[in-house]
Amino acid sequence: MPKTVLITGASTGIGYATAKLFQRQGWNVAATMRSPAGSDLAALDRVICPPLDVTSQASIAGAIATTLSHFGQIDVLVNNAGYGLIGPFEACTPEQIQQQFAVNVFGLMDMTRAVLPHFRERRSGVIVNVASIAGQMALPIYSLYHASKWAVEGFSDSLRYELEPFNIRVKIIEPGPIKTDFFSRSLVVAKQEGLTAYDPFVASVLPQLENVGDTASPPEVTAQVIYTAATDGSSRLRYPAGGNASFLLTLRKLLPDGLFTWFIKAGMIKEVK
Ligand SMILES: NC(=O)c1ccc[n+]([C@@H]2O[C@H](COP(=O)([O-])OP(=O)(O)OC[C@H]3O[C@@H](n4cnc5c(N)ncnc54)[C@H](OP(=O)(O)O)[C@@H]3O)[C@@H](O)[C@H]2O)c1
């Protein structure tokens, strides 16, 4: 019997590429997304597209129930849904901050909580959390996104110990820059009316941040790493995944803080007036 993967945020980008890859490998795929109408994934064999907004408990319960009634079991959960909030911290509203954590952190936790009884009962399961190199190294004006991905790192790193006795593995995927809608329609740019003090700094950083997206890897690279993490049977925790992630994370580990800060400033901040 084919194994089953449930993926959040499968409408575009990494989630979409991951759904296609698991399907090609013969898996049953619950490619969940907020608005499934019109998704070409639903036409593929062994793929269903239950509606799922990770910020709604009812939606989470509904998508898991639909998946279990279609495929009978879930073997792998890929917590992929997420987006970036960008801008100076002071310009972000409390609602924008709440929403960043509601999707990237609490949504991921709620999905995990919802599948755990099933995984424990079967004494088997893999939880693949899509974090980012942004969970280990920081760029300017991404403070809330970094905070959310740092939270995913810490949560996953601890959770694996209590789940190991139930034969449930936790994996952290750490993509570098990947060419998806992350840098366009999904990006939320915080701007507060009348708050102009940060404008020169933001203007000095934005062009470099935009270039990061231009030179990114395709999402299929990350999908392949997610597939490996889900199926390698190992207890390995972290998987760098495209966009020079391995190089950048090694640099972050090896360089002392002062030198790494110099490296980020030299590459990212131009002509602060
Ligand atoms: N692209 C990169 O450079 C990069 C690097 C490191 C990590 N990541 C991480 O990779 C993951 C996927 O991002 P991506 O690059 O593939 O960007 P993307 O193409 O914009 O995909 C983001 C996905 O998240 C979904 N989503 C947003 N809010 C949601 C919610 N409340 N409930 C359910 N789904 C929701 C979006 O759904 P809608 O279509 O409904 O908006 C979309 O399917 C994110 O966690 C991101 O932080 C990306």
The ligand as an SDF file (V2000), in Angstrom:
LIG
                    3D

 48 52  0  0  0  0  0  0  0  0999 V2000
   11.5190   30.8860   -0.8310 N   0  0  0  0  0  0  0  0  0  0  0  0
   12.5360   30.9520    0.0080 C   0  0  0  0  0  0  0  0  0  0  0  0
   13.5760   31.5730   -0.2670 O   0  0  0  0  0  0  0  0  0  0  0  0
   12.4600   30.2340    1.3380 C   0  0  0  0  0  0  0  0  0  0  0  0
   13.6500   30.0470    2.0530 C   0  0  0  0  0  0  0  0  0  0  0  0
   13.5950   29.4110    3.2750 C   0  0  0  0  0  0  0  0  0  0  0  0
   12.3930   28.9450    3.7720 C   0  0  0  0  0  0  0  0  0  0  0  0
   11.2420   29.1340    3.0590 N   0  0  0  0  0  0  0  0  0  0  0  0
    9.9840   28.6280    3.6400 C   0  0  0  0  0  0  0  0  0  0  0  0
    9.3910   27.7230    2.7320 O   0  0  0  0  0  0  0  0  0  0  0  0
    7.9940   27.6480    2.9920 C   0  0  0  0  0  0  0  0  0  0  0  0
    7.2380   27.7320    1.6710 C   0  0  0  0  0  0  0  0  0  0  0  0
    7.4430   29.0000    1.0850 O   0  0  0  0  0  0  0  0  0  0  0  0
    7.6810   29.1880   -0.4800 P   0  0  0  0  0  0  0  0  0  0  0  0
    9.0380   29.7180   -0.6600 O   0  0  0  0  0  0  0  0  0  0  0  0
    7.2880   27.9800   -1.2260 O   0  0  0  0  0  0  0  0  0  0  0  0
    6.6850   30.4220   -0.7760 O   0  0  0  0  0  0  0  0  0  0  0  0
    5.2540   30.4880   -1.4860 P   0  0  0  0  0  0  0  0  0  0  0  0
    5.3470   29.9970   -2.8790 O   0  0  0  0  0  0  0  0  0  0  0  0
    4.7870   31.8670   -1.2310 O   0  0  0  0  0  0  0  0  0  0  0  0
    4.3660   29.4410   -0.6810 O   0  0  0  0  0  0  0  0  0  0  0  0
    3.8740   29.7220    0.6020 C   0  0  0  0  0  0  0  0  0  0  0  0
    2.7180   28.7820    0.8680 C   0  0  0  0  0  0  0  0  0  0  0  0
    2.2600   28.9910    2.2230 O   0  0  0  0  0  0  0  0  0  0  0  0
    0.8460   29.0870    2.1620 C   0  0  0  0  0  0  0  0  0  0  0  0
    0.2420   29.7740    3.3000 N   0  0  0  0  0  0  0  0  0  0  0  0
    0.4140   31.0500    3.7280 C   0  0  0  0  0  0  0  0  0  0  0  0
   -0.3840   31.2930    4.7820 N   0  0  0  0  0  0  0  0  0  0  0  0
   -1.0840   30.1470    5.0090 C   0  0  0  0  0  0  0  0  0  0  0  0
   -2.0730   29.7520    5.9360 C   0  0  0  0  0  0  0  0  0  0  0  0
   -2.5540   30.5930    6.8740 N   0  0  0  0  0  0  0  0  0  0  0  0
   -2.5570   28.4760    5.8900 N   0  0  0  0  0  0  0  0  0  0  0  0
   -2.1130   27.6160    4.9490 C   0  0  0  0  0  0  0  0  0  0  0  0
   -1.2020   27.9350    4.0220 N   0  0  0  0  0  0  0  0  0  0  0  0
   -0.6880   29.1860    4.0590 C   0  0  0  0  0  0  0  0  0  0  0  0
    0.5770   29.8170    0.8470 C   0  0  0  0  0  0  0  0  0  0  0  0
   -0.7910   29.6350    0.5290 O   0  0  0  0  0  0  0  0  0  0  0  0
   -1.6370   30.6730   -0.3880 P   0  0  0  0  0  0  0  0  0  0  0  0
   -1.4000   30.2510   -1.8070 O   0  0  0  0  0  0  0  0  0  0  0  0
   -3.0480   30.4710    0.0510 O   0  0  0  0  0  0  0  0  0  0  0  0
   -1.1270   32.0530   -0.0860 O   0  0  0  0  0  0  0  0  0  0  0  0
    1.5280   29.0550   -0.0610 C   0  0  0  0  0  0  0  0  0  0  0  0
    0.9690   27.8200   -0.4360 O   0  0  0  0  0  0  0  0  0  0  0  0
    7.6830   28.7930    3.9660 C   0  0  0  0  0  0  0  0  0  0  0  0
    7.5760   28.2520    5.2780 O   0  0  0  0  0  0  0  0  0  0  0  0
    8.9070   29.6820    3.8740 C   0  0  0  0  0  0  0  0  0  0  0  0
    9.1350   30.4070    5.0520 O   0  0  0  0  0  0  0  0  0  0  0  0
   11.2530   29.7690    1.8520 C   0  0  0  0  0  0  0  0  0  0  0  0
  1  2  1  0
  2  3  2  0
  2  4  1  0
  4  5  1  0
  4 48  2  0
  5  6  2  0
  6  7  1  0
  7  8  2  0
  8  9  1  0
  8 48  1  0
  9 10  1  0
  9 46  1  0
 10 11  1  0
 11 12  1  0
 11 44  1  0
 12 13  1  0
 13 14  1  0
 14 15  2  0
 14 16  1  0
 14 17  1  0
 17 18  1  0
 18 19  2  0
 18 20  1  0
 18 21  1  0
 21 22  1  0
 22 23  1  0
 23 24  1  0
 23 42  1  0
 24 25  1  0
 25 26  1  0
 25 36  1  0
 26 27  1  0
 26 35  1  0
 27 28  2  0
 28 29  1  0
 29 30  1  0
 29 35  2  0
 30 31  1  0
 30 32  2  0
 32 33  1  0
 33 34  2  0
 34 35  1  0
 36 37  1  0
 36 42  1  0
 37 38  1  0
 38 39  2  0
 38 40  1  0
 38 41  1  0
 42 43  1  0
 44 45  1  0
 44 46  1  0
 46 47  1  0
M  CHG  2   8   1  16  -1
M  END
$$$$
